[in-house]
Amino acid sequence: MVFVRPADVADEKLLWAMLFEASYARDRGLVSPDELMDQPKLAKYVQNWGAAGDLGVVGGFDGVLLGAAWLRRFAAEDAALGYIDSDTPELAIGVAPESRGTGLGTALMTALLDAAREQYDAVSLSVRLENPARGLYERLGFVDVPGSEILNPAGTTSITMLLRFR
């Protein structure tokens, strides 16, 4: 049975591992989540996790953590990939490969968005166009932000999606 709980500072290592999965780091030739710490565009999603405004959930099955969804705000001068504005946090989610398609991603997203709805007017994310998770994001109410397409180093295209709560 799936479980989800709030993320805390002790979960930072799991967030690095899930960022490794979410960021297609293997496509960049990286072999370990530790290597993300030297990638400033990606490291900003996890570095110093637990800062004011950070919000996240972790979960898995049978007490084993296999995924995480989290969000944080960025300033304009340190904009992340799915940046909208400094009031709109950007969401990241990663699920271990063996847990994809099990409902864990949906459970994580639902729990995180329920918590985010209490604090924020909207949430954004960046996703590759061919990522199957795009369907989940659309089912949860995210819509494409026109003109937000970016070409990734691996030659794929990502787009920013936005979910407005109010």
C-alpha positions as CSV (number, residue, x, y, z in Angstrom):
1,M,0.0,0.0,0.0
2,V,1.3,3.5,-0.9
3,F,2.2,5.9,1.9
4,V,3.0,9.6,1.7
5,R,4.3,11.9,4.4
6,P,5.7,15.5,4.6
7,A,9.3,15.8,3.6
8,D,11.8,17.2,6.1
9,V,15.4,18.2,6.1
10,A,16.5,14.6,6.7
11,D,15.0,13.7,3.3
12,E,17.4,15.8,1.3
13,K,19.4,12.8,0.1
14,L,16.2,11.2,-1.3
15,L,15.4,14.5,-3.0
16,W,18.8,14.4,-4.8
17,A,18.1,10.9,-5.9
18,M,14.7,11.8,-7.2
19,L,16.0,14.9,-8.9
20,F,18.5,12.6,-10.7
21,E,15.5,10.6,-12.0
22,A,13.4,13.6,-12.9
23,S,16.1,15.5,-14.7
24,Y,17.2,12.8,-17.1
25,A,20.7,13.2,-15.7
26,R,21.8,10.0,-17.4
27,D,21.1,11.7,-20.7
28,R,23.8,14.2,-19.7
29,G,26.3,11.5,-18.9
30,L,25.9,11.7,-15.2
31,V,26.0,8.4,-13.2
32,S,25.2,9.5,-9.6
33,P,22.9,11.9,-7.8
34,D,26.0,13.4,-6.1
35,E,27.1,14.8,-9.5
36,L,24.0,17.0,-9.6
37,M,25.6,19.2,-6.9
38,D,28.0,20.5,-9.5
39,Q,25.1,21.3,-11.9
40,P,23.9,24.8,-10.8
41,K,20.8,24.8,-13.0
42,L,19.6,21.5,-11.3
43,A,21.2,21.8,-7.9
44,K,19.1,24.8,-7.0
45,Y,16.0,22.5,-6.8
46,V,17.5,20.7,-3.7
47,Q,20.5,22.5,-2.3
48,N,19.9,23.6,1.3
49,W,16.5,21.8,1.4
50,G,14.3,23.0,4.2
51,A,14.6,26.8,3.6
52,A,11.6,29.0,4.3
53,G,8.9,28.3,1.7
54,D,10.1,24.8,0.8
55,L,7.3,22.3,0.8
56,G,7.5,18.6,-0.1
57,V,6.2,15.1,0.4
58,V,7.9,11.7,0.2
59,G,6.4,8.3,-0.2
60,G,6.7,4.7,-1.3
61,F,5.5,1.3,-0.4
62,D,5.8,-0.9,2.6
63,G,7.9,1.7,4.4
64,V,10.4,2.0,1.6
65,L,10.8,5.6,0.2
66,L,10.6,5.5,-3.6
67,G,9.6,9.0,-4.6
68,A,9.3,12.6,-3.7
69,A,7.5,15.7,-4.9
70,W,8.6,19.1,-3.7
71,L,8.5,22.8,-4.6
72,R,10.3,25.9,-3.9
73,R,10.3,29.5,-5.0
74,F,13.0,31.2,-7.0
75,A,14.0,34.8,-7.5
76,A,14.0,36.3,-11.0
77,E,17.8,36.5,-11.0
78,D,18.0,32.8,-10.1
79,A,15.1,31.6,-12.2
80,A,14.7,27.9,-12.6
81,L,13.5,26.0,-15.7
82,G,9.8,26.4,-15.1
83,Y,10.0,29.9,-13.6
84,I,6.8,32.1,-13.7
85,D,7.5,34.7,-11.0
86,S,9.0,34.9,-7.6
87,D,5.6,34.2,-5.9
88,T,4.9,31.0,-7.9
89,P,6.9,28.0,-6.6
90,E,8.2,25.4,-9.1
91,L,7.4,21.8,-8.5
92,A,9.7,18.9,-9.0
93,I,8.8,15.2,-8.8
94,G,10.8,12.0,-9.1
95,V,9.8,8.4,-8.7
96,A,12.2,5.4,-8.7
97,P,12.0,3.6,-12.0
98,E,10.6,0.4,-10.4
99,S,7.7,2.4,-9.0
100,R,6.5,4.2,-12.1
101,G,3.0,3.3,-13.2
102,T,2.0,2.2,-9.6
103,G,0.1,5.3,-8.6
104,L,2.9,6.7,-6.4
105,G,3.4,9.7,-8.6
106,T,-0.3,10.6,-8.4
107,A,-0.4,10.1,-4.6
108,L,2.7,12.4,-4.2
109,M,1.3,15.1,-6.5
110,T,-2.1,15.1,-4.9
111,A,-0.7,15.4,-1.4
112,L,1.8,18.1,-2.4
113,L,-0.8,20.1,-4.4
114,D,-3.3,19.9,-1.5
115,A,-0.7,21.4,0.8
116,A,0.4,24.0,-1.7
117,R,-3.1,25.2,-2.3
118,E,-3.1,26.5,1.3
119,Q,0.0,28.7,0.8
120,Y,0.2,29.6,-2.9
121,D,-2.0,31.0,-5.7
122,A,-0.4,28.8,-8.3
123,V,2.4,26.2,-8.9
124,S,4.5,25.7,-12.0
125,L,6.7,22.9,-13.4
126,S,8.9,22.1,-16.4
127,V,8.4,18.9,-18.3
128,R,9.7,17.3,-21.4
129,L,7.1,17.1,-24.1
130,E,7.5,13.4,-24.5
131,N,7.4,12.6,-20.8
132,P,4.4,10.3,-20.0
133,A,3.9,12.2,-16.7
134,R,2.6,15.1,-18.8
135,G,-0.8,13.3,-18.9
136,L,-0.8,13.2,-15.1
137,Y,-0.1,16.9,-14.9
138,E,-2.9,17.7,-17.3
139,R,-5.3,15.5,-15.3
140,L,-4.4,17.5,-12.2
141,G,-5.2,20.7,-14.0
142,F,-1.8,22.0,-15.2
143,V,-1.9,23.8,-18.6
144,D,0.9,24.7,-21.0
145,V,2.4,28.2,-20.7
146,P,2.5,29.5,-24.3
147,G,5.9,30.4,-25.5
148,S,7.8,28.6,-22.7
149,E,9.4,25.9,-24.8
150,I,13.1,25.3,-24.3
151,L,15.5,23.0,-26.1
152,N,17.3,20.7,-23.7
153,P,21.0,19.8,-24.0
154,A,19.9,16.2,-25.1
155,G,18.0,17.7,-28.0
156,T,14.5,17.3,-26.5
157,T,12.0,20.1,-25.8
158,S,10.6,21.0,-22.4
159,I,7.6,23.2,-21.6
160,T,6.5,25.1,-18.5
161,M,3.1,24.1,-17.2
162,L,1.0,26.0,-14.6
163,L,-1.7,25.1,-12.2
164,R,-3.7,28.0,-10.7
165,F,-5.5,27.5,-7.5
166,R,-7.2,31.0,-7.5
